[in-house]
Amino acid sequence: MALIKENCFNHYIDEINTERKRRLLGTKIVDTRASYLWEEALKIVNENEKQQLIDAFNFAKTVEYDHPGLSSEIYFAHPLRVAALAILFSNENPVEAGIVGLLHNVFEVSTISSEVIDQRFGKEVTFMITTLTVDRAIQWDLFYKKKYYTSINNLSENARKVKVIDKFDNLFVLGLNPDAAVRSKYLDEIKVHIVPIVIKDLPFMSDYFLSLIDNCEKIGKL
């Protein structure tokens, strides 16, 4: 299984500079690579799972996302990439991986309520998304962050993978943040809290992930 997942990762993830160029271009126009990854993910699930994932996709695509500097359509490529990779890297329950991936930021960047998610996807999905949602007001408080990641480590393997893939996707464009102190704190958080999850749940991407961290530190501001 580990070898299969490693082969999958190597097949869909290109070298760092290529991936960064895609993400940077994807801040200006819709990233079609995200749709490609989603279609590839749907190929590995059965028909019932596929329909559930398509239903979740149709819901998530209609959400009005509010992210600084990005249109809703352009922003949607991020949760779509996260969901697709979470499915491709899942060991079981790809529907959970895909739904949580698609909706992981919905409470932070939209006005969708927990009641709506409860009714559409169930309380367990709502709980996972709520747990993954960062309180931006205290995001750099070390006590809060430790408690936050303790909660994440108690979630399902799929939800933990979504958190890792979310950070992974964001690292490629970390340099767009002009604040060196914030970039440094972001990378420190990843080293302390995310890398152990990578090693535990996604060991096949450990070397690449560590190289990406190192690359971000060397490049700094883009």
N, C-alpha and C positions, 0 to 999 in steps of 0.2 A: 504493500500500500504506500509506504513512504517513497519508494522509487517512482511509483506511478504519479504521485502528487508532485514530486520533484520534476519529473518530465513535463507535467502539466504546467507548472510554474515557468519552466524554461521555454516552453512553447509559446506562452501568452505574454510573458514579460521580457521586453528587450533591454538592451544595456541602458544605463542610467541616463546618458545624454539624450538618447532617442525618446525615452519615456518623458523626460523633462520637456523636450520640445513639443511633444504632443499635449502635455498639460498646459503649457504656456499658450500654445495656439488655441487650446480649448477654453481659454479665458476671453477669447475674442469671437470665436465662432463655435457652433455646436460640435462637440467631439464625436464623430461618427464611429470611432474606435470603441466607445462605450456601448453603442448599439450592437456592434459586431461581437463583443465579449458576451453581451446578454444573449444573443442568438446562439452562440456556442454553448453557453451554460444550459440553455433549454434543451440542447441535444442530449444531455446526459441524464435527464429525468424521464419518468414515465408519463403517460398521457394525463393521468389524474393530477400529478404534481405540476405538470406543465400548465394545465388550466388554472390551477390555484395561483401559480406565479404570474401568469398573464393577467389574471384578475387584479392581483396586487400591483402589477406594473400599470395597468389602466387607471387604477386609483391614484397611485403616486404621481403619474405623469400629469394629472389634472390639478394637482396641488399648486397653489401660487406661492413660490418660494421667494423669500426676501433676504437676499445676501448682497452686501455692499459691492457694487461694481459689476455684478453679474445679472443678466436677465434670468428669469425663472427657467426658461428653456435651456440656457447654457449651464446654469447651476445643476440641473437635473442629471447631467452626465456624471457628476460625482457620485451620488447615491446609486446610479445605475452601474457604474464601474465597481463600486464596493459590493453591491449585491451579486453581480455576475461572478466576481472572483470568490466571494464567499461560497457561492454554490459550487464552483469548480473545485474549491479546496475543501469542501465539506466531506466528512466521513459518513454522516448519516443525516437524515431529515433536511434535505436541501431546500424544502419549502420554508422551513424556519429560517435558514441561512439567508435565503433570498428576500423574504418579507422584512426581516429585521434590517438587512442591508439597505433595502429600498427606503425604509422609514426611519433609519437611525437618527436622522437630524430633524425630523418633522416637527418636533416640539420647539426646537430652537429657531428654525428659519421659516416657520409658517404659523398661521393662526388655527391650525387643526387642533381640536381638543382631544384630551384623553378619552372622553366619552365616545367620540366618533371612532377612534381606533378600537376601543373596547367592543363596540357594536359590530364593526367590520371584521376585526381580526382576532378578538378575544383578549381577555385580561392578561394572559401570560405575555403576549406580544407587547401590550401596553407597559407592563412591568419592566420588560427588558429594555425597551426604548427609553423609558423614564430613567432607569438606572444608568444608561449610557449617556444621558444628557447632562452636560457640564453646567454647573452654576457659574456663569461668567463673572458674576460679581465677586466671587471669592476663588476664582480658578487657580490663582498662584499661591494660595494659602497652603502650606505644606501639610498641616493637620487634615484639612479638608481633602486634599488630593490623595493622601494615604487612605482615608476612609472611602473615598470614591473608588479607588482601584481595588480595595478589599471587596467592595460590593460587586465590582465587575468580575473579579476572580471567582465569585460565587455563582455567577450566571452559567448558562449552558456553554458548551464548547463553541457552538456556532456564534453565540453573541460575543464571546471573547474574540473570536476570529474577526468578526465585523469591526470590533474596536481596533484591532491591529491593522486591518486592511484600510480602514478610514485614515489612520495616522500615516500609513505607508503611502496612500494616494496623496495626502497633503504635503508630505515631505518634499516631493518634487518641486513644489512651488513655494516652499518656505521662504526662499530668498526674496520673494516679492514683498515680504514684510520689511519695511525700512528700519525697524527698531531692533538694533543688535541685541539689546538686553532681553527683549521678548523672544527672539530667535534662540538665544542661549538657554533661556528657561524652558522653552519648548523642547529643545534637544535633551536637556537634562532630565525632563520628565519622561521622555521616551526611553532614555538609557536606564532609568531606575525602574519604571513601571511597565513599559511595553516590551522591551527586549526579553524579560523573563517569560512573558506570555508567548512570544515568538518561539523561543527555545522549547517551550512545553508543547504548544499546540500546532506550530507551523515550522518545525525545524528545517524543512527543506528550503525555506527562504531566509534562514538565519544569516548566511554569509552575505547575500545580496543586501539584506536589511542593514547590517552593520556597515557595509561599504557605502550605502546610501547616507547613513548618518555622518560618516567620515567625509563624504563628498559635500554634504550640506555645510559642514563646519569649515571646510577649505574654501568653498565658493563664497559663502556669506551672502551679501546682498546681490540680487540679480539686477 
